[in-house]
């Protein structure tokens, strides 16, 4: 196998109807700092380093459906967030503006929806 050139994923971008609003939610949820704030674009960075999380305003944004049916807008990406306590982290997520999803496919994972409808999972290590 040919070795690819050096490539580093520096972040994930979530589309939304309002980049600032969604970035503010994730800032409350994760406690990350704003690195970049421009019209229609906000980037957050983790205090411990690693990939950032960015938000882009999309005028034609279509909210995903969880779980999606055949004719529904599919989720294109979701975040997996490791936590120490599902109940405590879940209460924090709701206080930050998330909604607990009606459909929960696993006992040891909690699926929440951010204000723009993107699912994200809280899970325990191991």
C-alpha positions as CSV (number, residue, x, y, z in Angstrom):
1,X,0.0,0.0,0.0
2,X,1.3,3.4,-0.9
3,X,1.6,5.7,2.1
4,X,-0.5,8.9,1.7
5,X,1.0,12.3,2.2
6,X,0.8,13.8,5.7
7,X,-2.8,14.9,6.4
8,X,-4.2,16.0,9.7
9,X,-7.9,16.5,10.3
10,X,-8.1,19.9,11.9
11,X,-11.8,20.1,12.5
12,X,-15.4,19.2,11.8
13,X,-17.8,21.7,10.3
14,X,-21.6,21.6,11.1
15,X,-24.0,23.5,8.9
16,X,-26.9,25.4,10.5
17,X,-29.3,28.2,9.8
18,X,-27.3,30.4,12.2
19,X,-23.6,29.7,12.8
20,X,-23.3,32.0,15.8
21,X,-26.3,30.4,17.6
22,X,-25.1,26.9,17.1
23,X,-21.5,27.8,18.2
24,X,-22.9,29.4,21.3
25,X,-24.7,26.2,22.2
26,X,-21.6,24.1,21.7
27,X,-19.5,26.6,23.7
28,X,-22.0,26.2,26.6
29,X,-21.9,22.4,26.2
30,X,-18.2,21.9,25.8
31,X,-16.7,25.0,27.4
32,X,-14.5,25.5,24.4
33,X,-13.0,28.9,23.3
34,X,-13.9,30.8,20.2
35,X,-10.8,30.8,17.9
36,X,-12.4,32.4,14.8
37,X,-15.6,34.5,14.5
38,X,-16.5,35.8,11.1
39,X,-19.9,36.5,9.4
40,X,-21.4,33.0,8.8
41,X,-18.5,31.2,10.4
42,X,-17.4,30.4,13.9
43,X,-14.6,28.0,15.0
44,X,-14.2,26.6,18.5
45,X,-11.1,25.0,19.9
46,X,-10.6,22.6,22.8
47,X,-8.5,23.8,25.7
48,X,-6.5,20.5,25.5
49,X,-5.8,20.7,21.7
50,X,-7.0,18.4,19.0
51,X,-9.5,19.0,16.2
52,X,-11.7,22.1,16.4
53,X,-15.4,22.3,15.8
54,X,-16.7,24.9,13.3
55,X,-20.1,26.2,12.3
56,X,-21.2,27.5,9.0
57,X,-24.4,29.4,8.2
58,X,-26.3,27.7,5.4
59,X,-29.2,29.6,4.0
60,X,-30.8,26.4,2.6
61,X,-30.2,24.3,5.7
62,X,-32.5,21.4,6.1
63,X,-32.8,20.0,9.7
64,X,-32.0,16.3,9.9
65,X,-34.6,13.8,11.3
66,X,-33.5,11.3,14.0
67,X,-34.0,8.5,13.3
68,X,-34.5,9.3,9.6
69,X,-37.1,7.5,7.5
70,X,-36.7,6.8,3.8
71,X,-37.9,10.3,2.6
72,X,-36.5,12.3,5.6
73,X,-33.4,14.5,5.6
74,X,-30.6,12.2,6.7
75,X,-28.1,13.2,9.3
76,X,-24.7,13.7,7.6
77,X,-22.5,13.6,10.7
78,X,-22.9,13.2,14.4
79,X,-20.5,13.8,17.3
80,X,-19.6,11.2,19.9
81,X,-18.8,12.8,23.2
82,X,-17.2,10.7,26.0
83,X,-18.5,11.5,29.5
84,X,-17.9,10.3,33.1
85,X,-21.6,10.2,34.1
86,X,-24.5,10.0,31.6
87,X,-27.1,11.5,33.9
88,X,-25.0,14.5,34.9
89,X,-23.7,15.1,31.4
90,X,-27.3,14.7,30.0
91,X,-28.7,17.3,32.5
92,X,-25.9,19.7,31.5
93,X,-26.6,19.1,27.8
94,X,-30.3,19.9,28.3
95,X,-29.4,23.0,30.4
96,X,-27.2,24.2,27.5
97,X,-30.1,23.8,25.0
98,X,-30.1,20.2,23.8
99,X,-33.1,18.0,23.6
100,X,-33.1,14.3,24.5
101,X,-34.0,12.3,21.4
102,X,-37.1,10.2,21.6
103,X,-35.3,7.2,20.0
104,X,-32.5,5.7,22.1
105,X,-30.8,2.8,20.3
106,X,-28.5,1.7,23.1
107,X,-28.7,1.5,26.9
108,X,-25.1,2.9,27.5
109,X,-25.4,5.8,25.1
110,X,-27.7,8.9,25.1
111,X,-28.6,10.6,21.9
112,X,-29.4,14.3,22.1
113,X,-30.2,16.9,19.4
114,X,-28.5,20.2,19.3
115,X,-30.6,23.4,18.5
116,X,-30.1,22.8,14.7
117,X,-31.2,19.2,15.0
118,X,-27.8,17.5,14.7
119,X,-27.7,14.3,16.8
120,X,-24.8,13.9,19.2
121,X,-24.1,10.9,21.5
122,X,-23.0,11.0,25.1
123,X,-21.3,7.7,26.1
124,X,-19.3,6.2,28.9
125,X,-15.7,5.1,28.4
126,X,-14.9,1.5,27.8
